[in-house]
Amino acid sequence: MEVAHNLFKWTGKCRVTPFDVSRMGYPYMELVCNAIWIASGEVKVQIRDAGNGEPELLLDSRPYQRTQQLYSRMEEEEEFEESGGEWEEKWFLDPEPVEWSFRADYIFAGFNEVWDMLLDKQKYYVGKLNAYDVDNMVREAIMECCLMAGDLLRFYFRDVEEMPEFIAAKKQAVWQIYWGEYRGESVLVAQADREPKTENQWLMAVRDDKEGSELKESYWYQAELSQGNCEKKDLSFAVFEDCVLKKLMFKEAILAGARFKNCRIENCDLEGADCRMAYFEHCTWIEPELKGANMEHTIFTEDGIPAEWLDETQTAEVLIKEEV
């Protein structure tokens, strides 16, 4: 009881020493250790039905596992810097990888002040907040900002294939550019997969998709697609290149950031679809349904504007890319 009182109300005094805990044995030692995990916030208590009508308590250690993974990634980065930046050749499947690293600490300079401020304020929360907690919070915030930067880079790299430096580089039919950590979390900012796809591959992806697992960021090249219900599915940042799309259902689908290049879009239903910042490049439209579709900052090239099917609001929101 003294241990619990001290853990969950830090003003409580506790005469139990670590030596005493080591001699408690089962089940008391386990109870004390679990209480420490819960009080630290690294383990959460969940209550579920045990199947016999009685509630069952479970300990969810995922917060601790996330913290552990975060620190492992940070240690890998430190080891990488200390080694002089030599990549592990065995990690790459690409026999001729292109690596480019640069310091981006200036982007997160503001976090230094936040870090110092939180460390200074922790003295007011003795027993509830320590340097470890502050360190963990700031590191997680930095990683979240890093991934947010990756989301913005998706749009910057949208026309990467038109950049002279990229045109001059040797590339295969399949390539990808990621922003993020070495062997850690990252964001796919640009890609190409110019191997022709079949309708069977499309139907399998639609069938197996769970919250964007198969369709989000997918790449469809030279595919003739006339089946498959994508209603309310997540196809954000998917790419359709040189495709023929007939009578496909995209009603209320998420097409934000998706790209359609040199596509024939015939009798497809995009009613209520989220098409914000999607890019329709040199597309041919035949009797589409666009009622209620969100066209905020949706981009069309001048030769492929479905003007007669857009309402006044949509017409005012779309952007037209002028060919140079």
C-alpha positions as CSV (number, residue, x, y, z in Angstrom):
1,M,0.0,0.0,0.0
2,E,2.9,2.4,0.8
3,V,4.4,1.8,-2.7
4,A,1.1,2.4,-4.4
5,H,0.4,5.5,-2.4
6,N,3.8,6.9,-3.2
7,L,3.6,6.1,-6.9
8,F,0.2,7.6,-7.6
9,K,0.3,10.4,-5.0
10,W,3.9,11.5,-4.9
11,T,3.6,13.3,-1.6
12,G,3.1,9.9,0.1
13,K,6.0,8.6,2.0
14,C,7.4,5.1,1.4
15,R,9.7,3.1,3.6
16,V,10.0,0.2,1.2
17,T,13.4,0.0,-0.4
18,P,14.5,-1.6,-3.7
19,F,16.0,-4.4,-1.5
20,D,12.7,-5.0,0.1
21,V,11.0,-5.2,-3.3
22,S,13.6,-7.8,-4.5
23,R,12.6,-10.0,-1.6
24,M,8.8,-9.8,-2.0
25,G,8.5,-12.8,-4.3
26,Y,5.4,-13.6,-6.4
27,P,2.8,-12.1,-6.6
28,Y,3.7,-9.0,-4.7
29,M,6.9,-8.2,-6.7
30,E,4.9,-8.4,-9.9
31,L,2.2,-6.1,-8.5
32,V,4.8,-3.5,-7.6
33,C,6.6,-3.7,-10.9
34,N,3.3,-3.4,-12.8
35,A,2.3,-0.4,-10.7
36,I,5.7,1.3,-11.6
37,W,5.0,0.7,-15.3
38,I,1.4,2.1,-15.0
39,A,2.5,5.2,-13.0
40,S,5.2,6.0,-15.6
41,G,2.6,6.1,-18.3
42,E,4.5,3.4,-20.3
43,V,1.8,0.8,-19.7
44,K,-1.9,1.3,-20.0
45,V,-4.7,-0.6,-18.2
46,Q,-7.4,-2.0,-20.3
47,I,-10.6,-3.7,-19.2
48,R,-12.4,-6.3,-21.4
49,D,-14.9,-9.1,-21.0
50,A,-13.3,-12.4,-20.1
51,G,-16.1,-14.3,-21.8
52,N,-17.6,-15.5,-18.5
53,G,-19.3,-12.2,-17.7
54,E,-16.5,-11.0,-15.5
55,P,-14.3,-8.1,-16.4
56,E,-10.6,-8.8,-17.0
57,L,-7.7,-6.4,-16.6
58,L,-5.0,-6.3,-19.2
59,L,-1.8,-4.3,-19.4
60,D,-1.1,-2.7,-22.8
61,S,2.7,-2.2,-23.2
62,R,2.5,-0.6,-26.7
63,P,3.4,2.9,-25.3
64,Y,6.6,1.5,-23.9
65,Q,7.4,-0.4,-27.1
66,R,7.0,2.9,-29.1
67,T,9.4,4.6,-26.8
68,Q,11.8,1.7,-27.1
69,Q,11.7,1.9,-30.9
70,L,12.1,5.7,-30.9
71,Y,15.3,5.4,-28.8
72,S,16.6,2.6,-30.9
73,R,16.2,4.7,-34.0
74,M,18.0,7.7,-32.4
75,E,20.8,5.4,-31.3
76,E,21.2,4.1,-34.9
77,E,21.4,7.7,-36.2
78,E,24.1,8.6,-33.6
79,E,26.0,5.4,-34.6
80,F,25.7,6.4,-38.2
81,E,27.1,9.9,-37.6
82,E,30.0,8.5,-35.5
83,S,30.9,6.0,-38.2
84,G,31.4,8.9,-40.6
85,G,28.2,8.2,-42.6
86,E,29.0,4.8,-44.1
87,W,25.9,3.0,-45.1
88,E,25.4,-0.7,-44.6
89,E,25.7,-2.2,-48.1
90,K,23.9,-5.4,-47.2
91,W,20.7,-3.3,-46.4
92,F,20.2,-2.1,-49.9
93,L,18.6,-4.2,-52.6
94,D,19.6,-1.7,-55.2
95,P,23.1,-2.6,-56.4
96,E,23.8,1.0,-57.3
97,P,22.0,3.0,-54.6
98,V,22.0,6.8,-54.6
99,E,22.5,8.3,-51.1
100,W,22.3,11.9,-50.1
101,S,22.3,13.1,-46.5
102,F,22.2,16.6,-45.1
103,R,21.7,18.2,-41.7
104,A,18.2,19.4,-41.1
105,D,18.5,20.4,-37.4
106,Y,17.9,24.1,-38.3
107,I,14.3,23.1,-39.2
108,F,13.7,22.0,-35.6
109,A,15.7,24.7,-33.9
110,G,12.6,25.9,-32.0
111,F,12.4,22.6,-30.2
112,N,15.6,23.5,-28.3
113,E,13.8,26.3,-26.5
114,V,10.8,24.1,-25.8
115,W,13.1,21.4,-24.5
116,D,14.9,23.8,-22.1
117,M,11.6,25.3,-20.9
118,L,10.1,21.9,-20.1
119,L,13.2,20.8,-18.3
120,D,13.0,24.0,-16.2
121,K,9.3,23.5,-15.5
122,Q,9.5,19.9,-14.4
123,K,10.6,20.9,-10.9
124,Y,7.0,22.0,-10.3
125,Y,5.8,18.4,-11.0
126,V,8.2,16.4,-8.8
127,G,7.4,12.8,-9.0
128,K,5.1,13.2,-12.0
129,L,7.4,14.5,-14.7
130,N,11.1,13.9,-15.1
131,A,13.9,14.5,-17.7
132,Y,13.1,11.2,-19.3
133,D,9.5,12.2,-20.0
134,V,10.6,15.6,-21.4
135,D,13.1,13.9,-23.6
136,N,10.5,11.4,-24.9
137,M,7.9,14.1,-25.6
138,V,10.2,16.3,-27.6
139,R,11.8,13.5,-29.6
140,E,8.3,12.3,-30.6
141,A,7.2,15.8,-31.6
142,I,10.3,16.2,-33.8
143,M,9.6,12.9,-35.6
144,E,6.0,14.0,-36.2
145,C,7.1,17.2,-37.7
146,C,9.6,15.3,-39.8
147,L,6.8,13.2,-41.3
148,M,4.7,16.3,-41.8
149,A,7.5,17.8,-43.8
150,G,7.4,14.6,-45.9
151,D,3.7,15.1,-46.7
152,L,4.6,18.6,-48.1
153,L,7.4,17.2,-50.1
154,R,5.0,15.0,-52.0
155,F,3.7,18.0,-53.8
156,Y,7.2,19.5,-54.4
157,F,8.4,16.3,-56.0
158,R,5.2,15.9,-58.0
159,D,7.0,17.1,-61.2
160,V,10.4,15.7,-60.3
161,E,10.6,13.9,-63.7
162,E,10.6,17.3,-65.4
163,M,13.7,18.5,-63.5
164,P,16.9,18.5,-65.6
165,E,19.0,16.9,-62.8
166,F,16.5,14.1,-62.5
167,I,16.2,13.6,-66.3
168,A,20.0,13.2,-66.5
169,A,20.1,10.5,-63.7
170,K,20.0,6.8,-64.7
171,K,16.7,5.2,-63.6
172,Q,15.0,1.9,-63.9
173,A,11.3,1.3,-64.7
174,V,10.6,1.2,-61.0
175,W,12.0,3.8,-58.6
176,Q,10.9,5.4,-55.4
177,I,12.0,8.5,-53.4
178,Y,11.5,8.5,-49.6
179,W,11.9,11.3,-47.0
180,G,12.6,10.1,-43.5
181,E,14.9,7.9,-41.4
182,Y,17.4,5.3,-42.5
183,R,15.6,2.0,-41.7
184,G,12.9,3.9,-39.9
185,E,9.7,5.8,-40.5
186,S,9.6,7.5,-43.8
187,V,7.2,9.1,-46.4
188,L,7.0,8.1,-50.0
189,V,7.3,11.4,-51.8
190,A,7.7,10.3,-55.4
191,Q,7.7,7.1,-57.4
192,A,7.3,5.4,-60.8
193,D,6.3,1.8,-61.5
194,R,6.2,1.5,-65.3
195,E,5.5,-2.1,-65.5
196,P,2.0,-2.7,-67.1
197,K,-0.7,-3.8,-64.7
198,T,-3.7,-6.1,-65.3
199,E,-7.3,-5.8,-64.3
200,N,-6.9,-8.9,-62.2
201,Q,-4.1,-7.2,-60.2
202,W,-6.5,-4.2,-59.7
203,L,-9.4,-6.4,-58.6
204,M,-7.2,-8.2,-56.0
205,A,-6.0,-4.9,-54.6
206,V,-9.5,-3.5,-54.3
207,R,-10.7,-6.8,-52.7
208,D,-7.8,-7.0,-50.2
209,D,-7.7,-3.2,-49.4
210,K,-8.2,-2.3,-45.7
211,E,-8.1,1.4,-45.0
212,G,-5.8,2.1,-47.9
213,S,-3.4,-0.8,-47.3
214,E,-3.4,-1.8,-51.0
215,L,-4.7,1.3,-52.9
216,K,-3.1,4.3,-51.1
217,E,0.1,5.3,-52.9
218,S,-0.4,2.5,-55.4
219,Y,0.8,2.8,-59.1
220,W,-1.2,1.7,-62.1
221,Y,0.4,1.8,-65.5
222,Q,-1.2,1.0,-68.9
223,A,-4.1,-0.7,-67.2
224,E,-7.6,-1.1,-68.7
225,L,-9.9,-1.1,-65.7
226,S,-13.7,-1.6,-65.9
227,Q,-14.5,-3.3,-62.7
228,G,-14.0,-2.8,-59.0
229,N,-15.9,-0.8,-56.4
230,C,-13.7,1.9,-54.7
231,E,-16.6,3.6,-52.9
232,K,-15.2,5.3,-49.7
233,K,-11.8,3.7,-50.2
234,D,-8.5,5.5,-49.6
235,L,-6.6,6.1,-52.9
236,S,-4.7,9.2,-51.7
237,F,-1.5,9.8,-53.7
238,A,-2.3,6.8,-56.0
239,V,-1.1,7.2,-59.6
240,F,-2.9,6.2,-62.8
241,E,-0.7,6.6,-65.9
242,D,-1.7,5.8,-69.5
243,C,-4.8,4.0,-68.1
244,V,-8.4,3.5,-69.4
245,L,-10.9,3.8,-66.6
246,K,-14.5,2.7,-67.4
247,K,-17.5,2.8,-65.2
248,L,-15.4,2.7,-62.0
249,M,-17.0,3.6,-58.7
250,F,-15.0,6.3,-56.8
251,K,-18.1,7.6,-54.9
252,E,-16.9,9.3,-51.6
253,A,-13.4,7.9,-52.2
254,I,-10.3,9.7,-50.9
255,L,-8.4,10.8,-54.0
256,A,-6.5,13.6,-52.3
257,G,-3.1,14.1,-53.9
258,A,-3.8,11.3,-56.5
259,R,-2.5,11.7,-60.0
260,F,-4.1,10.8,-63.3
261,K,-1.7,11.1,-66.3
262,N,-2.8,10.5,-69.9
263,C,-5.9,8.7,-68.8
264,R,-9.3,8.1,-70.4
265,I,-11.9,8.5,-67.7
266,E,-15.2,7.2,-69.0
267,N,-18.5,7.1,-67.1
268,C,-16.8,7.0,-63.8
269,D,-18.6,8.0,-60.6
270,L,-16.7,10.5,-58.4
271,E,-19.7,11.8,-56.6
272,G,-18.7,13.2,-53.2
273,A,-15.1,12.2,-53.7
274,D,-12.3,14.1,-52.0
275,C,-10.2,15.3,-54.9
276,R,-8.3,18.0,-53.1
277,M,-4.9,18.7,-54.7
278,A,-5.3,15.7,-57.1
279,Y,-3.7,16.2,-60.5
280,F,-5.4,15.3,-63.8
281,E,-2.8,15.7,-66.5
282,H,-3.8,15.4,-70.2
283,C,-6.9,13.3,-69.4
284,T,-10.0,12.7,-71.6
285,W,-13.4,12.9,-69.8
286,I,-16.5,11.1,-71.0
287,E,-19.7,11.6,-69.0
288,P,-18.2,11.6,-65.5
289,E,-20.3,12.1,-62.3
290,L,-18.7,14.9,-60.3
291,K,-21.6,16.0,-58.1
292,G,-20.5,17.1,-54.7
293,A,-16.8,16.2,-55.3
294,N,-14.4,18.4,-53.4
295,M,-12.3,20.1,-56.0
296,E,-10.3,22.4,-53.8
297,H,-7.0,23.1,-55.5
298,T,-7.5,20.2,-57.9
299,I,-5.2,20.7,-60.9
300,F,-6.1,20.1,-64.5
301,T,-4.1,20.7,-67.7
302,E,-5.7,23.0,-70.3
303,D,-6.4,20.1,-72.7
304,G,-8.4,18.1,-70.1
305,I,-10.8,20.2,-68.1
306,P,-14.2,18.5,-67.5
307,A,-15.8,22.0,-67.5
308,E,-19.3,20.9,-68.5
309,W,-19.6,18.6,-65.5
310,L,-18.2,21.0,-62.9
311,D,-20.6,23.2,-60.9
312,E,-19.9,26.9,-60.1
313,T,-18.3,26.2,-56.8
314,Q,-16.0,23.5,-58.2
315,T,-15.1,25.7,-61.2
316,A,-14.0,28.5,-58.8
317,E,-11.8,26.1,-56.7
318,V,-9.9,24.2,-59.4
319,L,-6.4,25.2,-60.7
320,I,-5.4,25.1,-64.4
321,K,-1.8,24.3,-65.3
322,E,-0.6,26.2,-68.3
323,E,1.8,24.3,-70.6
324,V,5.1,26.2,-71.2
